[in-house]
Amino acid sequence: MKKTAIVTGASKGIGWALSKTLLEHDFEVIGTSRSGVIPIEHEQFYPMQLDVTNRESIKDFTNSLKALDKPIDLLVNNAGVGPDLRSPLPDEISFDATFNVNVKGTVMLTESVIELVKKGGMLINVSSKMGSLSNCKRSGATAYRMSKSALNMYTKILTNRYKGIYKIASIHPGWVKTTIAPDNIEHATSTPEESAAKMMDFMQRDFKHGVYWDVESNRELDW
């Protein structure tokens, strides 16, 4: 029986590349974006509209999942924003936008669909090593760093709640050439495809439940 994965934020970047990689590994993939338009043509790919900042959108998405009647093997919370990644100080607009997607939206979506993930399935939160309290040595990107720290706490909460039921992890996907920051395309060290391949390798392992993992350096991170 084919496995089924949900990947949020699948229209571009890491989410797009990971969706393609999962399809290559014979997964059925439910990919989400705010518009519902995703540039992937595959008989096992199901594009769906989802805005994680909108309560009704989450409700509609959850109902659509139930109608599909496909037990979920993998949930990848990939959707994220970083409008203050190059900002030295926080501002209210970018702070709200960041937390609405990276924290509140991710939590509310997960709580809505977690019951559809079958026992033994996986939940992966795409975090960042920028969310590590132990490794924080810079003062910019306040909202982004704080949002990823909050996401890591949610990973720990889920780890405690679902021990013996799901495999759960926070992962740092590397510094990836995406449009999340203005200079990432030029200066980042990994392509989305390279990051997705490393994420796939991690998910295929018997990884430790509740781990915070850097797929770029292939090591566990300090919280």
Order of alpha helices (4+ residues) and beta strands (2+ residues): beta-alpha-beta-beta-alpha-beta-alpha-alpha-beta-alpha-beta-alpha-alpha-beta-beta
